Amino acid sequence: MKLRADLTLRKVGNEYFIVEPDQGMVDLSKVFTLNETAAFLWNSLQGKEFDSQSAADILIQEYQIDQDTALKDTQKILDMFKSQSLTRD
Amino acid sequence: MNNRVVVDNDSFFSVVEQEITAGNTVRFQLKGNSMEPFLNDKQNILLTHINASKTRIGEIVLAKWKNKYLLHRIVYQNEHYLYLVGDHNLVQIEKTRKEDLIAIMKGSYTADKFVKFTHWDRIVGISWFIIRPLRRCKNLITRKLIQEKQEA
């Protein structure tokens, strides 16, 4: 799968959120928030083809966590991305 | 995408400024009542870029003032400065440099329907400012009456 290339990640204060520009209009009344880990993953996966394992490998490398924890966390984040239609197959 | 996000004003408007500079129009939900009775708390509005030489009295603009962001109405302007006022305010006028202008309000949303800001809205808005002394008197009288009622 791949992240949708038309979305933009913004950092506002301590919050990360994704905005969806639509024909030159950005609707900041409808945004999707990410925590720091999800935002890190979002940035790392930009423009790449990935699956749960390759995304988990990025978290293992960055946070030095074990494989099981990384896979569990990654799955949660990717499920959230999918449920909000932030990815495409 | 509809998770509710609460961020501080300045951080939020810095993103609005980034998007406007990038050439986008920006829709967002207002917080506060400084533009009542014309714009209400939680109302959605649409902002777009404007050249500082094209502003007109009565228009509602986003500008920086004393390192803060304001969405207020232009009540007077000259070559270098804009004089802004919150419609709900009875006293204050903010003087800001034209280079601190960020965007202009293109319109607002009522029940998710876009309503364009018109020439008529400018006239009504500036008229509201002109009768400010009367609004101040009414406010004083109302306050006095309430005070007398409480004392009685």
gemmi code that builds the backbone of each chain (N, CA, C; Angstrom):
import gemmi

chains = {
    "A": [
        ("MET", (0.843, -1.199, 0.000), (0.000, 0.000, 0.000), (0.881, 1.253, 0.000)),
        ("LYS", (0.244, 2.400, -0.237), (0.964, 3.684, -0.253), (0.137, 4.743, 0.460)),
        ("LEU", (0.797, 5.746, 0.997), (0.044, 6.860, 1.589), (-0.485, 7.733, 0.453)),
        ("ARG", (-1.624, 8.346, 0.682), (-2.147, 9.255, -0.339), (-1.220, 10.473, -0.460)),
        ("ALA", (-0.828, 10.764, -1.699), (0.158, 11.832, -1.909), (-0.468, 13.226, -1.844)),
        ("ASP", (-1.802, 13.288, -1.895), (-2.449, 14.618, -1.922), (-2.692, 15.187, -0.538)),
        ("LEU", (-2.318, 14.455, 0.503), (-2.554, 14.947, 1.864), (-1.289, 15.596, 2.419)),
        ("THR", (-1.484, 16.538, 3.333), (-0.341, 17.249, 3.902), (-0.342, 17.109, 5.421)),
        ("LEU", (0.816, 16.793, 5.973), (0.951, 16.719, 7.430), (1.430, 18.073, 7.935)),
        ("ARG", (0.729, 18.605, 8.928), (1.127, 19.890, 9.519), (1.356, 19.709, 11.010)),
        ("LYS", (2.323, 20.438, 11.547), (2.529, 20.436, 12.997), (2.016, 21.755, 13.541)),
        ("VAL", (1.091, 21.692, 14.482), (0.552, 22.906, 15.093), (0.760, 22.792, 16.587)),
        ("GLY", (1.644, 23.620, 17.134), (1.971, 23.484, 18.563), (2.555, 22.099, 18.773)),
        ("ASN", (1.929, 21.319, 19.682), (2.402, 19.955, 19.914), (1.580, 18.921, 19.165)),
        ("GLU", (0.662, 19.393, 18.330), (-0.239, 18.480, 17.623), (0.197, 18.304, 16.169)),
        ("TYR", (-0.022, 17.112, 15.659), (0.180, 16.880, 14.236), (-1.186, 16.664, 13.624)),
        ("PHE", (-1.420, 17.256, 12.500), (-2.657, 16.915, 11.829), (-2.521, 16.912, 10.320)),
        ("ILE", (-3.410, 16.114, 9.724), (-3.374, 15.951, 8.271), (-4.492, 16.774, 7.661)),
        ("VAL", (-4.138, 17.561, 6.670), (-5.151, 18.351, 5.984), (-5.278, 17.846, 4.548)),
        ("GLU", (-6.450, 18.092, 4.014), (-6.742, 17.582, 2.673), (-7.044, 18.754, 1.738)),
        ("PRO", (-6.035, 19.230, 1.013), (-6.311, 20.325, 0.083), (-7.192, 19.804, -1.061)),
        ("ASP", (-8.216, 20.544, -1.379), (-9.119, 20.124, -2.443), (-9.303, 21.287, -3.411)),
        ("GLN", (-8.733, 21.163, -4.586), (-8.795, 22.210, -5.613), (-8.422, 23.576, -5.042)),
        ("GLY", (-7.297, 23.617, -4.369), (-6.800, 24.886, -3.842), (-7.459, 25.344, -2.566)),
        ("MET", (-8.330, 24.505, -2.001), (-8.946, 24.884, -0.725), (-8.558, 23.905, 0.369)),
        ("VAL", (-8.166, 24.432, 1.520), (-7.820, 23.586, 2.650), (-8.895, 23.768, 3.707)),
        ("ASP", (-9.506, 22.667, 4.092), (-10.576, 22.747, 5.084), (-10.002, 22.413, 6.454)),
        ("LEU", (-9.680, 23.446, 7.237), (-9.095, 23.207, 8.557), (-10.173, 22.933, 9.610)),
        ("SER", (-11.436, 22.941, 9.188), (-12.490, 22.568, 10.139), (-12.660, 21.047, 10.148)),
        ("LYS", (-12.063, 20.367, 9.154), (-12.103, 18.904, 9.117), (-10.673, 18.400, 8.997)),
        ("VAL", (-10.111, 17.985, 10.090), (-8.729, 17.512, 10.047), (-8.621, 16.191, 10.806)),
        ("PHE", (-7.516, 15.496, 10.589), (-7.304, 14.232, 11.271), (-6.028, 14.332, 12.092)),
        ("THR", (-6.113, 14.054, 13.377), (-4.938, 14.233, 14.234), (-4.093, 12.955, 14.307)),
        ("LEU", (-2.808, 13.156, 14.446), (-1.882, 12.032, 14.623), (-1.051, 12.273, 15.876)),
        ("ASN", (-0.680, 11.172, 16.561), (0.277, 11.343, 17.653), (1.690, 11.364, 17.052)),
        ("GLU", (2.683, 11.566, 17.930), (4.040, 11.758, 17.432), (4.566, 10.543, 16.651)),
        ("THR", (4.251, 9.336, 17.148), (4.728, 8.120, 16.480), (4.082, 7.976, 15.096)),
        ("ALA", (2.763, 8.208, 15.056), (2.057, 8.099, 13.777), (2.573, 9.150, 12.790)),
        ("ALA", (2.875, 10.335, 13.309), (3.389, 11.398, 12.435), (4.772, 11.030, 11.904)),
        ("PHE", (5.596, 10.422, 12.783), (6.933, 9.986, 12.350), (6.806, 8.947, 11.234)),
        ("LEU", (5.892, 7.987, 11.464), (5.674, 6.946, 10.464), (5.150, 7.550, 9.159)),
        ("TRP", (4.243, 8.502, 9.299), (3.678, 9.169, 8.108), (4.808, 9.782, 7.265)),
        ("ASN", (5.704, 10.506, 7.946), (6.814, 11.147, 7.221), (7.751, 10.113, 6.601)),
        ("SER", (8.003, 9.030, 7.356), (8.948, 8.017, 6.872), (8.399, 7.232, 5.676)),
        ("LEU", (7.082, 7.108, 5.598), (6.488, 6.267, 4.546), (6.092, 7.052, 3.299)),
        ("GLN", (6.308, 8.363, 3.347), (5.933, 9.208, 2.208), (6.516, 8.701, 0.894)),
        ("GLY", (5.677, 8.491, -0.083), (6.123, 8.127, -1.426), (6.620, 6.699, -1.574)),
        ("LYS", (6.497, 5.887, -0.497), (7.030, 4.508, -0.567), (5.901, 3.494, -0.593)),
        ("GLU", (6.192, 2.367, -1.227), (5.292, 1.211, -1.163), (5.664, 0.481, 0.126)),
        ("PHE", (4.681, 0.118, 0.965), (5.029, -0.522, 2.236), (3.962, -1.530, 2.650)),
        ("ASP", (4.353, -2.390, 3.621), (3.372, -3.262, 4.281), (3.631, -3.166, 5.779)),
        ("SER", (2.886, -3.934, 6.577), (3.015, -3.830, 8.040), (4.448, -4.086, 8.494)),
        ("GLN", (5.085, -5.105, 7.885), (6.432, -5.469, 8.315), (7.440, -4.356, 8.026)),
        ("SER", (7.393, -3.800, 6.806), (8.386, -2.761, 6.478), (8.137, -1.493, 7.304)),
        ("ALA", (6.862, -1.228, 7.629), (6.569, -0.064, 8.476), (7.052, -0.321, 9.905)),
        ("ALA", (6.858, -1.571, 10.382), (7.316, -1.922, 11.740), (8.835, -1.797, 11.841)),
        ("ASP", (9.543, -2.178, 10.772), (11.009, -2.085, 10.762), (11.471, -0.641, 10.990)),
        ("ILE", (10.705, 0.303, 10.455), (11.059, 1.728, 10.648), (10.944, 2.105, 12.126)),
        ("LEU", (9.870, 1.607, 12.778), (9.694, 1.916, 14.210), (10.784, 1.249, 15.054)),
        ("ILE", (11.147, 0.017, 14.689), (12.197, -0.703, 15.441), (13.503, 0.087, 15.369)),
        ("GLN", (13.804, 0.555, 14.175), (15.057, 1.297, 13.984), (15.058, 2.622, 14.754)),
        ("GLU", (13.910, 3.302, 14.771), (13.837, 4.622, 15.390), (13.737, 4.534, 16.911)),
        ("TYR", (12.884, 3.633, 17.414), (12.584, 3.609, 18.848), (13.250, 2.443, 19.593)),
        ("GLN", (13.998, 1.616, 18.880), (14.647, 0.435, 19.474), (13.682, -0.390, 20.328)),
        ("ILE", (12.555, -0.758, 19.751), (11.575, -1.592, 20.446), (11.602, -2.993, 19.827)),
        ("ASP", (10.994, -3.960, 20.559), (11.050, -5.332, 20.024), (10.056, -5.509, 18.877)),
        ("GLN", (10.249, -6.571, 18.154), (9.474, -6.854, 16.937), (7.964, -6.903, 17.197)),
        ("ASP", (7.571, -7.612, 18.294), (6.134, -7.777, 18.581), (5.459, -6.437, 18.861)),
        ("THR", (6.109, -5.642, 19.719), (5.545, -4.325, 20.050), (5.449, -3.459, 18.800)),
        ("ALA", (6.513, -3.489, 17.998), (6.533, -2.661, 16.784), (5.416, -3.064, 15.828)),
        ("LEU", (5.239, -4.382, 15.663), (4.188, -4.853, 14.744), (2.800, -4.470, 15.248)),
        ("LYS", (2.617, -4.612, 16.583), (1.310, -4.278, 17.182), (1.008, -2.777, 16.992)),
        ("ASP", (2.003, -1.949, 17.307), (1.833, -0.479, 17.182), (1.595, -0.083, 15.726)),
        ("THR", (2.394, -0.695, 14.849), (2.274, -0.369, 13.418), (0.886, -0.731, 12.904)),
        ("GLN", (0.418, -1.922, 13.303), (-0.890, -2.372, 12.829), (-1.982, -1.391, 13.255)),
        ("LYS", (-1.879, -0.938, 14.518), (-2.874, 0.023, 15.028), (-2.866, 1.294, 14.181)),
        ("ILE", (-1.655, 1.804, 13.926), (-1.523, 3.051, 13.162), (-2.024, 2.865, 11.720)),
        ("LEU", (-1.627, 1.733, 11.105), (-2.043, 1.509, 9.719), (-3.553, 1.281, 9.602)),
        ("ASP", (-4.110, 0.600, 10.622), (-5.576, 0.417, 10.627), (-6.272, 1.774, 10.667)),
        ("MET", (-5.700, 2.674, 11.491), (-6.282, 4.015, 11.605), (-6.148, 4.757, 10.259)),
        ("PHE", (-4.971, 4.658, 9.640), (-4.772, 5.305, 8.330), (-5.818, 4.798, 7.331)),
        ("LYS", (-5.992, 3.459, 7.333), (-6.921, 2.862, 6.360), (-8.351, 3.282, 6.647)),
        ("SER", (-8.728, 3.234, 7.945), (-10.123, 3.551, 8.290), (-10.474, 4.994, 7.931)),
        ("GLN", (-9.461, 5.864, 7.889), (-9.705, 7.266, 7.540), (-9.398, 7.549, 6.060)),
        ("SER", (-9.184, 6.469, 5.314), (-8.894, 6.582, 3.865), (-7.668, 7.448, 3.580)),
        ("LEU", (-6.630, 7.276, 4.388), (-5.405, 8.050, 4.179), (-4.397, 7.279, 3.317)),
        ("THR", (-4.762, 6.021, 2.994), (-3.854, 5.198, 2.174), (-4.573, 4.765, 0.899)),
        ("ARG", (-3.778, 4.286, -0.052), (-4.391, 3.628, -1.215), (-3.591, 2.364, -1.533)),
        ("ASP", (-4.316, 1.329, -2.049), (-3.650, 0.040, -2.303), (-2.825, 0.075, -3.585)),
    ],
    "B": [
        ("MET", (-12.627, 12.783, 7.734), (-11.627, 13.241, 8.697), (-12.246, 14.282, 9.608)),
        ("ASN", (-12.591, 13.889, 10.825), (-13.320, 14.855, 11.633), (-12.982, 14.798, 13.119)),
        ("ASN", (-11.798, 14.291, 13.465), (-11.415, 14.354, 14.876), (-11.294, 15.805, 15.287)),
        ("ARG", (-11.832, 16.170, 16.455), (-11.812, 17.563, 16.863), (-10.440, 17.906, 17.444)),
        ("VAL", (-9.858, 18.982, 16.977), (-8.531, 19.371, 17.436), (-8.632, 20.720, 18.113)),
        ("VAL", (-8.035, 20.845, 19.286), (-7.992, 22.148, 19.936), (-6.534, 22.560, 20.036)),
        ("VAL", (-6.175, 23.646, 19.379), (-4.798, 24.129, 19.409), (-4.826, 25.604, 19.758)),
        ("ASP", (-3.681, 26.123, 20.215), (-3.699, 27.536, 20.584), (-3.780, 28.398, 19.325)),
        ("ASN", (-4.390, 29.554, 19.524), (-4.697, 30.472, 18.431), (-3.520, 30.769, 17.508)),
        ("ASP", (-2.385, 31.139, 18.101), (-1.250, 31.578, 17.295), (-0.696, 30.448, 16.435)),
        ("SER", (-0.622, 29.228, 17.010), (-0.131, 28.086, 16.236), (-1.093, 27.798, 15.091)),
        ("PHE", (-2.377, 27.840, 15.411), (-3.368, 27.554, 14.381), (-3.258, 28.559, 13.231)),
        ("PHE", (-3.215, 29.841, 13.572), (-3.186, 30.848, 12.516), (-1.863, 30.853, 11.751)),
        ("SER", (-0.799, 30.342, 12.382), (0.445, 30.253, 11.621), (0.279, 29.222, 10.495)),
        ("VAL", (-0.523, 28.171, 10.731), (-0.804, 27.205, 9.662), (-1.707, 27.839, 8.601)),
        ("VAL", (-2.692, 28.604, 9.062), (-3.562, 29.304, 8.105), (-2.695, 30.195, 7.213)),
        ("GLU", (-1.754, 30.908, 7.833), (-0.874, 31.803, 7.077), (-0.043, 31.018, 6.065)),
        ("GLN", (0.492, 29.857, 6.497), (1.283, 29.014, 5.572), (0.448, 28.607, 4.356)),
        ("GLU", (-0.793, 28.204, 4.613), (-1.654, 27.739, 3.513), (-2.016, 28.889, 2.578)),
        ("ILE", (-2.284, 30.053, 3.141), (-2.629, 31.218, 2.316), (-1.424, 31.599, 1.454)),
        ("THR", (-0.239, 31.604, 2.085), (0.985, 31.928, 1.345), (1.223, 30.919, 0.223)),
        ("ALA", (0.832, 29.661, 0.481), (1.012, 28.615, -0.547), (-0.018, 28.747, -1.669)),
        ("GLY", (-0.916, 29.710, -1.539), (-1.888, 29.965, -2.615), (-3.224, 29.274, -2.444)),
        ("ASN", (-3.426, 28.654, -1.267), (-4.704, 27.987, -1.025), (-5.714, 28.927, -0.368)),
        ("THR", (-6.988, 28.637, -0.553), (-7.994, 29.280, 0.284), (-8.175, 28.373, 1.494)),
        ("VAL", (-8.577, 28.931, 2.617), (-8.646, 28.146, 3.843), (-10.014, 28.302, 4.503)),
        ("ARG", (-10.614, 27.150, 4.787), (-11.860, 27.159, 5.543), (-11.547, 26.732, 6.968)),
        ("PHE", (-12.105, 27.425, 7.949), (-11.933, 26.980, 9.336), (-13.059, 27.503, 10.207)),
        ("GLN", (-13.080, 26.958, 11.420), (-14.133, 27.314, 12.352), (-13.652, 28.412, 13.299)),
        ("LEU", (-14.441, 29.460, 13.429), (-14.062, 30.574, 14.302), (-14.186, 30.188, 15.769)),
        ("LYS", (-13.350, 30.826, 16.583), (-13.452, 30.642, 18.022), (-13.608, 32.028, 18.629)),
        ("GLY", (-14.601, 32.243, 19.456), (-14.767, 33.539, 20.102), (-15.893, 34.359, 19.502)),
        ("ASN", (-16.174, 35.480, 20.169), (-17.335, 36.274, 19.759), (-16.961, 37.690, 19.342)),
        ("SER", (-15.693, 37.917, 18.998), (-15.254, 39.294, 18.737), (-15.896, 39.907, 17.493)),
        ("MET", (-16.482, 39.084, 16.624), (-17.106, 39.638, 15.411), (-18.629, 39.540, 15.439)),
        ("GLU", (-19.169, 39.238, 16.601), (-20.636, 39.246, 16.710), (-21.141, 40.669, 16.559)),
        ("PRO", (-22.267, 40.924, 15.966), (-23.329, 39.976, 15.607), (-23.213, 39.421, 14.191)),
        ("PHE", (-22.123, 39.708, 13.473), (-22.046, 39.285, 12.062), (-21.426, 37.903, 11.876)),
        ("LEU", (-20.498, 37.557, 12.744), (-19.917, 36.213, 12.716), (-19.983, 35.653, 14.130)),
        ("ASN", (-20.396, 34.408, 14.233), (-20.581, 33.820, 15.556), (-19.525, 32.776, 15.891)),
        ("ASP", (-19.403, 32.526, 17.190), (-18.512, 31.476, 17.668), (-18.859, 30.165, 16.945)),
        ("LYS", (-17.863, 29.444, 16.505), (-17.996, 28.134, 15.834), (-18.524, 28.220, 14.402)),
        ("GLN", (-18.672, 29.432, 13.887), (-19.106, 29.557, 12.490), (-17.912, 29.283, 11.573)),
        ("ASN", (-18.158, 28.666, 10.450), (-17.093, 28.403, 9.477), (-16.961, 29.574, 8.514)),
        ("ILE", (-15.720, 29.938, 8.201), (-15.483, 31.028, 7.252), (-14.440, 30.591, 6.225)),
        ("LEU", (-14.363, 31.339, 5.140), (-13.399, 31.023, 4.078), (-12.504, 32.233, 3.840)),
        ("LEU", (-11.192, 32.010, 3.931), (-10.226, 33.094, 3.734), (-9.424, 32.870, 2.462)),
        ("THR", (-9.010, 33.967, 1.850), (-8.171, 33.867, 0.662), (-7.141, 35.002, 0.675)),
        ("HIS", (-6.127, 34.860, -0.154), (-5.071, 35.869, -0.213), (-5.605, 37.186, -0.788)),
        ("ILE", (-5.076, 38.301, -0.324), (-5.408, 39.585, -0.945), (-4.174, 40.470, -0.981)),
        ("ASN", (-4.066, 41.220, -2.052), (-3.006, 42.211, -2.165), (-3.362, 43.406, -1.258)),
        ("ALA", (-2.406, 43.872, -0.467), (-2.682, 44.940, 0.508), (-3.188, 46.224, -0.153)),
        ("SER", (-2.881, 46.425, -1.419), (-3.320, 47.655, -2.080), (-4.791, 47.568, -2.510)),
        ("LYS", (-5.380, 46.376, -2.362), (-6.756, 46.195, -2.857), (-7.801, 46.122, -1.746)),
        ("THR", (-7.389, 46.350, -0.503), (-8.348, 46.250, 0.601), (-9.323, 47.419, 0.568)),
        ("ARG", (-10.534, 47.165, 1.071), (-11.539, 48.222, 1.133), (-12.130, 48.289, 2.537)),
        ("ILE", (-12.534, 49.483, 2.904), (-13.150, 49.675, 4.215), (-14.400, 48.810, 4.315)),
        ("GLY", (-14.564, 48.182, 5.487), (-15.729, 47.328, 5.708), (-15.426, 45.855, 5.501)),
        ("GLU", (-14.280, 45.555, 4.858), (-13.942, 44.148, 4.638), (-13.377, 43.525, 5.923)),
        ("ILE", (-13.537, 42.211, 6.016), (-13.019, 41.493, 7.190), (-11.727, 40.794, 6.780)),
        ("VAL", (-10.670, 41.039, 7.548), (-9.357, 40.510, 7.156), (-8.660, 39.804, 8.319)),
        ("LEU", (-7.727, 38.932, 7.955), (-6.840, 38.322, 8.948), (-5.517, 39.066, 8.863)),
        ("ALA", (-5.049, 39.577, 10.005), (-3.789, 40.326, 10.007), (-3.059, 40.078, 11.323)),
        ("LYS", (-1.773, 40.387, 11.314), (-1.001, 40.287, 12.552), (-1.041, 41.640, 13.247)),
        ("TRP", (-1.187, 41.600, 14.547), (-1.195, 42.837, 15.327), (-0.518, 42.528, 16.663)),
        ("LYS", (0.559, 43.236, 16.957), (1.334, 43.011, 18.186), (1.662, 41.526, 18.365)),
        ("ASN", (2.166, 40.907, 17.312), (2.554, 39.489, 17.322), (1.401, 38.517, 17.557)),
        ("LYS", (0.177, 39.002, 17.394), (-0.977, 38.105, 17.485), (-1.733, 38.153, 16.173)),
        ("TYR", (-2.627, 37.202, 15.997), (-3.451, 37.191, 14.784), (-4.842, 37.709, 15.106)),
        ("LEU", (-5.360, 38.541, 14.217), (-6.700, 39.099, 14.410), (-7.537, 38.871, 13.174)),
        ("LEU", (-8.801, 38.538, 13.365), (-9.731, 38.515, 12.236), (-10.748, 39.610, 12.526)),
        ("HIS", (-10.507, 40.792, 11.991), (-11.348, 41.950, 12.300), (-11.677, 42.739, 11.036)),
        ("ARG", (-12.521, 43.755, 11.232), (-13.009, 44.535, 10.097), (-12.163, 45.798, 9.892)),
        ("ILE", (-11.910, 46.145, 8.633), (-11.185, 47.383, 8.327), (-12.165, 48.545, 8.465)),
        ("VAL", (-11.817, 49.519, 9.327), (-12.708, 50.681, 9.469), (-12.078, 51.946, 8.886)),
        ("TYR", (-10.768, 51.884, 8.681), (-10.088, 53.021, 8.071), (-8.757, 52.499, 7.531)),
        ("GLN", (-8.257, 53.130, 6.464), (-6.931, 52.737, 5.974), (-6.263, 53.925, 5.301)),
        ("ASN", (-4.958, 53.948, 5.335), (-4.193, 54.921, 4.561), (-3.108, 54.161, 3.800)),
        ("GLU", (-2.137, 54.870, 3.306), (-1.138, 54.223, 2.456), (-0.397, 53.073, 3.152)),
        ("HIS", (-0.117, 53.257, 4.439), (0.726, 52.281, 5.133), (0.002, 51.439, 6.189)),
        ("TYR", (-1.117, 51.913, 6.689), (-1.747, 51.236, 7.831), (-3.202, 50.852, 7.593)),
        ("LEU", (-3.601, 49.798, 8.301), (-5.016, 49.411, 8.366), (-5.470, 49.635, 9.806)),
        ("TYR", (-6.692, 50.095, 9.969), (-7.271, 50.270, 11.302), (-8.401, 49.257, 11.414)),
        ("LEU", (-8.252, 48.333, 12.354), (-9.172, 47.199, 12.457), (-10.004, 47.248, 13.736)),
        ("VAL", (-11.183, 46.671, 13.632), (-12.089, 46.675, 14.783), (-12.837, 45.342, 14.837)),
        ("GLY", (-12.991, 44.823, 16.034), (-13.867, 43.665, 16.237), (-15.287, 44.192, 16.353)),
        ("ASP", (-16.229, 43.637, 15.603), (-17.595, 44.175, 15.594), (-18.235, 44.190, 16.981)),
        ("HIS", (-17.802, 43.268, 17.838), (-18.425, 43.170, 19.161), (-17.837, 44.198, 20.144)),
        ("ASN", (-16.683, 44.748, 19.761), (-15.974, 45.645, 20.670), (-16.526, 47.070, 20.593)),
        ("LEU", (-16.544, 47.764, 21.755), (-17.113, 49.119, 21.786), (-16.044, 50.196, 21.868)),
        ("VAL", (-14.802, 49.828, 22.073), (-13.770, 50.833, 22.323), (-12.545, 50.700, 21.415)),
        ("GLN", (-11.979, 49.502, 21.354), (-10.640, 49.341, 20.783), (-10.578, 49.438, 19.255)),
        ("ILE", (-9.493, 50.059, 18.785), (-9.170, 50.046, 17.353), (-7.715, 49.585, 17.234)),
        ("GLU", (-7.459, 48.606, 16.386), (-6.100, 48.098, 16.233), (-5.485, 48.669, 14.954)),
        ("LYS", (-4.332, 49.304, 15.123), (-3.628, 49.864, 13.962), (-2.511, 48.890, 13.569)),
        ("THR", (-2.562, 48.430, 12.337), (-1.545, 47.469, 11.910), (-0.992, 47.842, 10.532)),
        ("ARG", (0.253, 47.472, 10.298), (0.877, 47.816, 9.012), (0.289, 46.970, 7.890)),
        ("LYS", (0.224, 47.540, 6.709), (-0.370, 46.797, 5.588), (0.401, 45.530, 5.259)),
        ("GLU", (1.706, 45.517, 5.544), (2.464, 44.295, 5.239), (2.126, 43.160, 6.214)),
        ("ASP", (1.397, 43.485, 7.287), (0.979, 42.438, 8.218), (-0.382, 41.838, 7.864)),
        ("LEU", (-0.920, 42.283, 6.753), (-2.176, 41.707, 6.265), (-1.907, 40.306, 5.704)),
        ("ILE", (-2.748, 39.351, 6.055), (-2.523, 37.976, 5.597), (-3.591, 37.518, 4.606)),
        ("ALA", (-4.841, 37.771, 4.943), (-5.914, 37.245, 4.084), (-7.186, 38.053, 4.255)),
        ("ILE", (-8.105, 37.810, 3.353), (-9.407, 38.469, 3.422), (-10.491, 37.403, 3.511)),
        ("MET", (-11.578, 37.727, 4.206), (-12.686, 36.778, 4.292), (-13.519, 36.848, 3.020)),
        ("LYS", (-13.619, 35.689, 2.354), (-14.365, 35.605, 1.111), (-15.853, 35.381, 1.371)),
        ("GLY", (-16.122, 34.740, 2.492), (-17.513, 34.458, 2.840), (-17.578, 33.575, 4.065)),
        ("SER", (-18.794, 33.210, 4.441), (-18.968, 32.364, 5.622), (-19.933, 31.230, 5.285)),
        ("TYR", (-20.070, 30.308, 6.209), (-20.952, 29.162, 5.985), (-22.096, 29.194, 6.991)),
        ("THR", (-23.300, 29.036, 6.477), (-24.466, 28.901, 7.348), (-25.087, 27.551, 6.999)),
        ("ALA", (-25.180, 26.690, 8.007), (-25.676, 25.314, 7.809), (-24.957, 24.657, 6.619)),
        ("ASP", (-23.638, 24.817, 6.602), (-22.748, 24.238, 5.585), (-22.949, 24.809, 4.174)),
        ("LYS", (-23.732, 25.865, 4.064), (-23.925, 26.493, 2.753), (-23.063, 27.760, 2.700)),
        ("PHE", (-22.290, 27.911, 1.619), (-21.400, 29.062, 1.520), (-22.176, 30.328, 1.183)),
        ("VAL", (-21.914, 31.380, 1.971), (-22.567, 32.669, 1.730), (-21.469, 33.683, 1.449)),
        ("LYS", (-21.471, 34.215, 0.237), (-20.402, 35.128, -0.185), (-20.505, 36.470, 0.549)),
        ("PHE", (-19.349, 37.032, 0.929), (-19.299, 38.354, 1.552), (-19.489, 39.397, 0.440)),
        ("THR", (-20.491, 40.253, 0.597), (-20.853, 41.159, -0.498), (-20.562, 42.623, -0.146)),
        ("HIS", (-20.759, 43.477, -1.145), (-20.642, 44.917, -0.981), (-21.605, 45.389, 0.128)),
        ("TRP", (-22.796, 44.799, 0.135), (-23.817, 45.143, 1.142), (-23.310, 44.801, 2.558)),
        ("ASP", (-22.644, 43.668, 2.698), (-22.095, 43.270, 4.000), (-21.062, 44.294, 4.483)),
        ("ARG", (-20.308, 44.842, 3.540), (-19.313, 45.869, 3.898), (-20.016, 47.105, 4.445)),
        ("ILE", (-21.084, 47.507, 3.764), (-21.802, 48.723, 4.160), (-22.450, 48.537, 5.536)),
        ("VAL", (-23.092, 47.384, 5.714), (-23.747, 47.121, 7.001), (-22.687, 47.088, 8.111)),
        ("GLY", (-21.557, 46.442, 7.816), (-20.494, 46.318, 8.812), (-19.920, 47.662, 9.225)),
        ("ILE", (-19.687, 48.511, 8.246), (-19.086, 49.807, 8.570), (-20.117, 50.708, 9.266)),
        ("SER", (-21.391, 50.546, 8.909), (-22.452, 51.304, 9.579), (-22.521, 50.911, 11.056)),
        ("TRP", (-22.341, 49.633, 11.300), (-22.319, 49.118, 12.680), (-21.203, 49.802, 13.477)),
        ("PHE", (-20.072, 50.041, 12.800), (-18.959, 50.727, 13.465), (-19.305, 52.202, 13.706)),
        ("ILE", (-19.943, 52.836, 12.715), (-20.259, 54.273, 12.834), (-21.194, 54.531, 14.023)),
        ("ILE", (-22.106, 53.610, 14.273), (-23.033, 53.824, 15.402), (-22.448, 53.310, 16.732)),
        ("ARG", (-21.141, 53.126, 16.749), (-20.485, 52.636, 17.964), (-20.806, 53.500, 19.198)),
        ("PRO", (-20.774, 54.857, 19.088), (-21.095, 55.670, 20.270), (-22.497, 55.374, 20.802)),
        ("LEU", (-23.454, 55.175, 19.891), (-24.819, 54.851, 20.321), (-24.855, 53.495, 21.020)),
        ("ARG", (-24.098, 52.528, 20.456), (-24.062, 51.196, 21.066), (-23.447, 51.267, 22.453)),
        ("ARG", (-22.448, 52.158, 22.584), (-21.797, 52.325, 23.885), (-22.792, 52.898, 24.901)),
        ("CYS", (-23.583, 53.923, 24.461), (-24.588, 54.529, 25.341), (-25.611, 53.484, 25.775)),
        ("LYS", (-26.069, 52.704, 24.806), (-27.086, 51.681, 25.111), (-26.519, 50.695, 26.132)),
        ("ASN", (-25.259, 50.355, 25.941), (-24.602, 49.427, 26.844), (-24.521, 49.991, 28.269)),
        ("LEU", (-24.163, 51.278, 28.342), (-24.054, 51.934, 29.651), (-25.406, 51.972, 30.357)),
        ("ILE", (-26.437, 52.370, 29.585), (-27.793, 52.456, 30.158), (-28.251, 51.082, 30.638)),
        ("THR", (-28.028, 50.071, 29.816), (-28.439, 48.713, 30.199), (-27.735, 48.281, 31.477)),
        ("ARG", (-26.434, 48.577, 31.538), (-25.650, 48.186, 32.728), (-26.177, 48.886, 33.983)),
        ("LYS", (-26.490, 50.176, 33.804), (-26.985, 50.974, 34.929), (-28.330, 50.436, 35.415)),
        ("LEU", (-29.202, 50.110, 34.461), (-30.529, 49.587, 34.819), (-30.397, 48.270, 35.582)),
        ("ILE", (-29.495, 47.427, 35.107), (-29.294, 46.123, 35.782), (-28.776, 46.357, 37.203)),
        ("GLN", (-27.830, 47.314, 37.302), (-27.242, 47.619, 38.610), (-28.314, 48.122, 39.573)),
        ("GLU", (-29.182, 49.034, 39.071), (-30.261, 49.580, 39.919), (-31.223, 48.488, 40.355)),
        ("LYS", (-31.504, 47.580, 39.429), (-32.421, 46.467, 39.714), (-31.848, 45.586, 40.815)),
        ("GLN", (-30.527, 45.361, 40.745), (-29.870, 44.510, 41.733), (-29.851, 45.184, 43.113)),
        ("GLU", (-29.702, 46.510, 43.117), (-29.634, 47.248, 44.384), (-31.013, 47.377, 45.051)),
        ("ALA", (-32.053, 47.372, 44.201), (-33.415, 47.585, 44.722), (-33.914, 46.360, 45.511)),
    ],
}
model = gemmi.Model(1)
for chain_id, residues in chains.items():
    chain = gemmi.Chain(chain_id)
    for i, (resn, *xyz) in enumerate(residues, 1):
        res = gemmi.Residue()
        res.name, res.seqid = resn, gemmi.SeqId(i, " ")
        for name, pos in zip(("N", "CA", "C"), xyz):
            atom = gemmi.Atom()
            atom.name, atom.element = name, gemmi.Element(name[0])
            atom.pos, atom.b_iso = gemmi.Position(*pos), 0.0
            res.add_atom(atom)
        chain.add_residue(res)
    model.add_chain(chain)
structure = gemmi.Structure()
structure.add_model(model)
structure.setup_entities()
